[in-house]
Amino acid sequence: MDEQTRFAKLSPQVARQAIDSLMSGEPPPIDLVDLMSVSLERDLRTFSREYFNENSFIVSDETQGSTFKIVEAYYGGGKTHYLRAVQSLAHKQGFVSAFVGLRKTECPLTRFDKIYTSVTESLVPPSLPDERKQHGLSAVLQGWVSRITEGSEDPIQTTEEQVDRIGDLPLMSIKVAVRMAAVAIAANDPQGLEEILVYLTSGRISPSVRKHGVLEKIDATNGSVALRSLATLVKKLGHSGLVLILDEGDRSLSIASTKERKTASNNLVQLINETASAEAWPSTILLYSIPSWQSFHDAFADNQALIQRVEQTGFPSIPPAPRIVLDEREKSDEARVEFCCALGKRLEGLFRVVYGDDAPGSEVSEATAVNVAQHVIEFQVESTFRRLFVQSYLAALYRVMDNGQLSESDARALVEHRADDIAKSGN
């Protein structure tokens, strides 16, 4: 489906929601990310060919491989959008995904058990790629039970038999709990399902769950094993694999003290080593995003083995390269203006879906995009030109719609004001 057709199929409500997201510094809903993506075609083709293809070493039942990559860009440099675009592509290829925001207090890299909880809450099955729809481990299990029991005269027995065929998981209590949850779904027992989901999502064991053989609580000592159990489960439920995104969404990493840095460093080495094994993380793509290589290098300078394992760049030209450096894209002012103008056409398309004939005409919109882009280059900080352009250009379109025009001085003032806001608020 071409770009024009896709815009024609959008409802004004969905397009308006996307504009709100973009104006607030967030990517659009995941089902619109590819429509709003510019200059990512080569990356996405490489992901599709090397990792998502049914014959790739990741998906193939013969290898069931895994890979670890770092995605880096300064705050406002398009990192989250890039990750969402990869996630959207993964859904189309039959992958389950989880997008986890790492935070110092809530979900730090030092605590695999907290990451596990966040993953179980954010899992998105490929049949439900829209974040507004049902998601989480419960949705994955419900989708599986629905598929295996379709047309069955005894859905509970069918479910029990299919769970037995799954085999072992790295953490056996998760296997026991999955059996209980699947049977509760087949039996249409929401209370029983809710009770076992407490364990599957938080690791806490209630007395009634314990008596069924769930004996291992999930905590800091076995959080990584619990995560690998999820990856193994996703593959055994018949999906292509798992895309796990760990996003350092703030301007700095989710670690502070020297002790935390050592633990986080060890955890990263563990993940890298395990994803190099064909058995630990079956059919898993693990993407870890960072605000900059400098911040990563400074935090983990004491662990040169880690630095050396992930320092090679070159993706997508060199697919195995572990670092994906977005800040190396559009380095010249001319390239950045060209990027902004191409993105401006997509934003104009959203605007036209919402406002129809009241939206500025194409020639006016294109001239406005050039005007705004040139001032974005003047006021950009680090690589924030992408976010600065998106927010400034959408604001400019509203100004033009109200006033009929936007002078160069007004455009400059608008961009300067938004650049100040981004610098002060971190948004």
C-alpha positions in Angstrom: 0.0 0.0 0.0 1.6 3.3 -1.1 1.9 6.4 1.2 -1.0 8.3 -0.4 -3.4 5.4 0.0 -2.4 4.9 3.7 -3.0 8.5 4.5 -6.4 8.2 2.7 -7.3 5.3 5.0 -6.4 7.2 8.2 -9.3 8.5 10.3 -9.0 12.2 11.5 -9.1 10.9 15.1 -6.1 8.6 14.6 -4.2 11.3 12.7 -5.0 13.9 15.4 -3.8 11.6 18.1 -0.5 11.1 16.2 0.0 14.9 16.0 -0.5 15.2 19.8 2.1 12.5 20.4 4.6 14.1 18.1 4.0 17.6 19.6 4.7 16.2 23.0 8.0 14.6 21.9 6.7 11.0 21.6 6.6 8.9 18.5 3.2 8.3 16.9 1.2 5.2 17.6 3.2 2.1 16.6 1.0 1.2 13.7 1.8 4.7 12.2 5.5 4.6 12.9 6.6 3.2 9.5 4.4 5.8 7.7 6.2 8.6 9.5 9.7 7.1 9.1 12.2 8.8 6.8 15.6 7.5 5.8 15.1 4.2 7.6 14.4 2.0 4.6 17.9 0.5 4.4 18.0 -0.3 8.1 14.6 -2.0 8.0 15.5 -4.0 4.9 18.6 -5.2 6.7 16.6 -6.2 9.8 14.1 -8.0 7.7 16.7 -9.8 5.6 19.2 -10.7 8.4 17.0 -11.2 11.4 13.2 -11.3 10.7 13.2 -13.5 7.6 11.9 -17.0 8.2 15.2 -18.4 6.9 17.4 -16.2 9.1 19.6 -17.7 11.8 17.3 -16.0 14.3 14.0 -17.5 13.2 15.1 -20.9 11.8 14.2 -23.9 14.0 17.6 -25.3 13.2 19.6 -22.5 14.8 17.1 -20.3 16.9 19.8 -17.8 17.3 20.0 -14.5 19.1 21.7 -11.1 18.8 22.5 -8.1 20.9 22.7 -4.5 19.6 23.2 -1.1 21.0 21.2 1.8 19.4 22.6 5.2 20.2 21.5 8.8 19.7 21.4 11.9 21.7 18.2 12.9 23.4 15.7 14.0 20.7 17.8 12.3 18.0 15.1 9.8 16.8 16.2 6.8 18.9 12.7 5.9 20.2 11.2 6.3 16.8 13.9 4.0 15.3 13.2 1.4 18.0 9.4 1.6 17.4 10.0 1.2 13.6 12.0 -2.0 14.2 9.3 -3.2 16.6 6.5 -2.5 14.1 8.4 -4.5 11.4 9.0 -7.3 13.9 5.2 -7.6 14.4 4.6 -8.0 10.7 7.1 -10.9 10.7 5.4 -12.8 13.5 7.5 -11.6 16.4 6.3 -10.8 19.9 7.9 -7.6 21.3 8.4 -5.8 24.5 9.5 -2.2 24.9 10.8 -1.5 28.4 11.9 2.0 29.6 14.8 1.8 32.0 14.7 4.2 34.9 17.0 4.6 37.9 14.3 3.9 40.6 11.6 1.9 38.8 13.4 -0.4 36.3 17.2 -0.1 36.4 19.6 -2.2 34.4 20.9 -3.5 37.7 17.7 -5.5 38.4 16.7 -8.2 36.0 13.7 -9.1 38.1 12.2 -5.6 37.7 12.9 -5.7 34.0 11.2 -9.1 33.9 8.1 -7.6 35.4 8.1 -4.7 32.9 8.5 -7.2 30.1 5.5 -9.3 31.2 3.4 -6.1 31.3 4.5 -4.8 27.9 4.6 -7.9 25.7 2.8 -7.2 22.4 1.7 -10.2 20.3 2.1 -9.8 16.5 -1.7 -9.9 16.1 -2.1 -6.9 18.4 0.6 -4.4 17.3 -1.5 -1.4 18.4 -0.5 -0.3 21.9 -4.1 0.8 22.6 -5.2 -2.8 22.3 -4.7 -5.7 24.8 -1.1 -6.5 25.6 1.0 -8.2 28.2 1.8 -11.9 28.9 -1.9 -12.5 29.5 -2.7 -11.4 25.9 0.1 -13.7 24.5 -1.3 -16.7 26.4 -4.9 -15.9 25.6 -4.1 -15.7 21.9 -2.3 -19.0 22.0 -5.1 -20.8 23.9 -7.6 -19.4 21.4 -5.6 -20.8 18.5 -5.0 -24.3 19.9 -8.6 -24.8 21.2 -10.4 -23.6 18.1 -12.9 -26.4 17.2 -11.9 -28.5 20.1 -14.6 -30.4 21.9 -12.6 -30.4 25.2 -10.6 -27.2 25.3 -9.2 -27.9 28.8 -7.8 -31.3 27.8 -6.4 -29.9 24.5 -4.7 -27.1 26.4 -3.2 -29.4 29.0 -1.8 -31.6 26.2 -0.4 -28.7 24.3 1.3 -27.2 27.4 2.9 -30.6 28.0 4.4 -30.5 24.5 6.1 -27.2 25.3 8.7 -29.0 27.4 10.9 -27.5 30.1 11.6 -23.8 30.6 14.8 -22.4 32.3 12.7 -21.6 35.4 10.4 -24.5 36.0 8.0 -22.6 38.2 7.2 -20.4 35.2 6.3 -23.6 33.3 4.0 -24.7 36.1 2.4 -21.3 36.3 1.9 -21.1 32.5 0.1 -24.4 32.6 -2.2 -23.1 35.3 -2.8 -19.8 33.4 -3.5 -21.6 30.1 -6.0 -24.0 31.8 -7.7 -21.1 33.5 -8.1 -19.3 30.1 -9.5 -22.5 28.5 -11.9 -23.0 31.5 -13.0 -19.4 31.3 -11.9 -18.9 34.9 -10.9 -15.2 35.2 -10.4 -15.4 38.9 -8.0 -18.3 38.6 -6.2 -16.5 35.8 -5.8 -13.3 37.8 -4.4 -15.2 40.7 -1.7 -17.0 38.7 -0.9 -13.9 36.7 0.2 -12.3 40.0 3.1 -14.7 40.1 3.8 -14.6 36.4 4.1 -10.8 36.4 5.6 -10.1 39.8 7.2 -13.3 41.0 5.2 -13.3 44.3 3.9 -16.7 45.4 0.5 -17.0 47.1 -0.3 -20.1 49.3 -2.8 -21.4 46.8 -0.4 -21.1 43.9 2.4 -22.7 45.9 0.4 -25.8 46.6 0.3 -26.4 42.8 4.0 -26.6 42.6 5.1 -23.0 42.0 8.0 -22.9 44.4 10.5 -20.4 42.9 9.9 -16.7 43.6 11.3 -14.3 41.0 13.8 -11.9 42.5 17.2 -10.4 41.8 18.9 -13.8 42.1 17.0 -15.4 39.2 15.6 -12.5 37.2 17.8 -13.2 34.2 16.6 -16.9 34.2 13.0 -15.7 34.3 13.7 -13.4 31.3 15.2 -16.3 29.3 12.2 -18.4 30.3 9.9 -15.8 28.6 12.0 -15.8 25.4 11.9 -19.6 25.4 8.1 -19.6 26.0 7.4 -17.2 23.2 9.3 -19.4 20.7 7.6 -22.5 21.9 4.1 -20.9 21.6 4.7 -20.8 17.8 5.9 -17.2 17.3 8.9 -16.3 15.2 10.7 -15.0 18.2 11.0 -12.1 20.7 12.3 -8.6 20.2 13.2 -7.2 23.6 13.9 -3.4 23.7 15.6 -1.9 26.7 15.4 1.9 26.3 17.5 4.3 28.3 15.0 7.0 27.5 16.5 9.8 29.7 19.5 12.0 29.0 21.6 9.8 31.2 21.9 6.0 31.9 19.7 4.4 34.6 22.6 3.9 36.9 24.4 6.2 39.3 26.7 4.8 42.0 29.9 2.9 41.4 28.3 -0.2 42.8 25.4 0.1 40.4 27.8 0.6 37.4 29.6 -2.6 38.3 26.3 -4.6 38.5 25.0 -3.1 35.3 28.3 -3.7 33.6 28.2 -7.4 34.7 24.5 -7.7 33.6 25.3 -6.3 30.1 28.3 -8.7 29.7 25.9 -11.5 30.8 23.3 -10.5 28.2 26.0 -10.3 25.4 27.5 -13.6 26.3 24.1 -15.3 26.5 22.9 -13.9 23.2 26.1 -15.2 21.6 24.8 -18.7 22.6 22.2 -20.4 20.5 20.5 -21.9 23.5 20.1 -19.2 26.2 17.8 -16.8 24.3 16.1 -18.7 21.4 15.1 -16.5 18.5 15.6 -13.3 20.4 16.8 -9.9 19.2 17.8 -7.7 22.2 18.1 -4.0 21.5 19.7 -1.7 24.2 19.4 2.0 23.5 21.7 4.6 25.0 21.8 8.5 24.9 25.4 8.6 23.7 28.5 6.4 23.3 30.4 8.8 25.5 28.0 8.4 28.5 28.1 4.6 28.0 31.9 4.6 27.7 32.3 6.8 30.8 30.0 4.6 32.9 31.6 1.3 32.0 35.2 2.4 31.3 36.5 0.0 34.0 35.1 -2.9 32.0 37.2 -2.9 28.8 36.0 -6.3 27.9 32.4 -4.9 27.6 33.5 -1.9 25.6 35.5 -4.0 23.2 32.6 -6.4 22.6 30.2 -3.6 21.5 32.4 -0.8 20.0 32.3 -1.9 16.4 30.0 0.3 14.2 28.9 0.0 10.6 25.3 -1.2 10.7 23.4 -1.5 8.3 26.4 -1.9 5.9 27.9 -4.5 8.2 24.8 -6.3 9.7 26.7 -8.1 12.5 28.1 -4.8 13.9 26.8 -4.4 17.4 26.4 -0.6 17.4 23.7 1.3 15.5 24.8 5.0 15.6 22.0 7.3 14.6 24.1 10.4 15.3 26.2 9.5 12.3 23.2 10.0 10.0 22.5 13.4 8.3 25.7 15.0 9.6 25.8 17.9 7.2 23.4 20.9 7.4 22.3 20.2 3.8 21.5 16.6 4.6 19.6 17.7 7.7 17.5 20.2 5.8 16.7 17.5 3.2 15.7 15.1 5.9 13.4 17.7 7.5 11.7 18.5 4.2 11.1 14.8 3.5 9.7 14.4 7.0 7.6 17.6 6.5 5.7 15.9 3.7 4.7 13.1 6.0 3.6 15.6 8.7 1.7 17.6 6.2 -0.1 14.4 5.2 -1.2 13.9 8.8 -2.3 17.5 9.1 -4.4 17.3 5.9 -6.2 14.1 7.2 -7.3 16.1 10.3 -8.1 19.5 8.8 -8.9 18.7 5.1 -9.3 21.9 3.0 -8.6 24.1 6.0 -5.0 22.8 6.1 -2.3 24.9 4.3 -1.8 24.0 0.6 1.1 21.9 -0.5 3.2 24.7 -1.9 2.8 26.8 1.3 3.5 23.7 3.5 6.7 22.9 1.6 7.9 26.5 1.8 7.1 26.5 5.5 9.1 23.3 6.0 12.2 24.8 4.3 11.8 28.0 6.4 11.5 26.0 9.6 14.3 23.5 8.7 16.8 26.3 8.1 16.2 27.8 11.5 16.2 24.3 13.1 19.8 24.0 11.9 20.6 27.3 13.6 19.2 26.4 17.0 19.8 22.6 17.2 21.6 21.2 20.2 23.6 18.0 19.7 21.3 16.0 17.4 18.0 17.3 18.6 17.2 18.6 15.1 14.7 15.8 14.4 12.5 16.5 17.5 13.0 20.3 17.1 11.8 20.2 13.5 8.8 18.0 14.2 7.5 20.2 17.0 8.4 23.5 15.3 6.9 22.5 11.9 3.6 21.3 13.4 3.3 24.5 15.4 4.1 26.4 12.2 1.4 24.7 10.3 -1.1 25.7 12.9 0.2 29.3 12.7 -0.2 29.3 8.9 -3.7 27.8 9.1 -4.8 30.6 11.5 -2.9 33.5 9.9 -2.4 32.5 6.3 1.3 32.9 6.4 4.5 32.6 8.5 7.2 35.2 8.0 10.9 34.2 8.3 11.3 36.2 11.5 8.2 34.5 13.0 9.6 31.1 12.0 12.9 31.9 13.6 11.3 33.0 16.8 9.1 29.9 16.9 12.0 27.6 16.5 14.1 29.4 19.0 11.3 29.3 21.6 10.8 25.6 21.1 14.6 24.9 21.3 14.7 26.7 24.6 11.7 24.6 25.9 13.5 21.4 24.9 16.7 22.4 26.6 14.9 23.4 29.8 12.4 20.6 30.1 14.1 17.7 28.5 11.1 17.2 26.2 
